[in-house]
Amino acid sequence: MDMHDDALDDRKTKLRRVLKEADRLRYLYDFGDSWQHVIAVEAIELSDFTGSWCEVLDGARACPPEDVGGVPGYQHFLDSIQQPSSEEGRRSLEWAGGTFDPDLFDRRAADAAVKRICNNLWG
């Protein structure tokens, strides 16, 4: 069985219609690199707020660079940037835009991205 047979189109599916409190779902991002995330619904609260109805409360670590090669590629990338004076380390950092801090988590940037997704404002 294809692991994507039960996938829903995120452009057409509203989370509030398929999830309830305490549900968990596996979100597959980037079918090529197969980044898998588990999303847990901790609470659903009624609100008359007319803005965004979702937000990032907390998180940890930076997102890997796009097209880094999934988990094994990201691990290789992290290993190479630990030696920034080596040729491979320099190439990896240059490819990532010059700098990369794997421990950095920008809650505001993550929250803005989630709000775009939740409100179908893809840019």
Steps between C-alpha positions, in 0.01 A plus 500: 500500500627846413566702818333803337167330417325652801651849458261796490557809288596770752367768265150353516481352851416706807661364816201599712287257298727197534658537846367502854665554836776248582530393133842462344593503136810430299582780260733413215679805366696478177428160352856487361682550831222339710500734799240359738343700781257388768245767586304460823177688566526604864183707522222643288347816633203695372578856406328794341837635389494582129876489438719191477372204697835327546834594650840359588545499876850357517753300306861397481781511248519640150333353195746319276589673173275413206606194298769399747425132434267395780622377837827342376584804286429737788722299734779511241448876461517551880818294520663697219422846645663397828825538306449840331866528400486179295413514130180303553403714798552821301298363206217390730479838674515683168219280366292582811540873447821566692397414855285240671422458869324165554400601855322819396121499527315810384153473653376813323608373157353155570176659620477715187549193279234303688255789474554515122428127477198510732346788310593371153715806434785319330656824376 
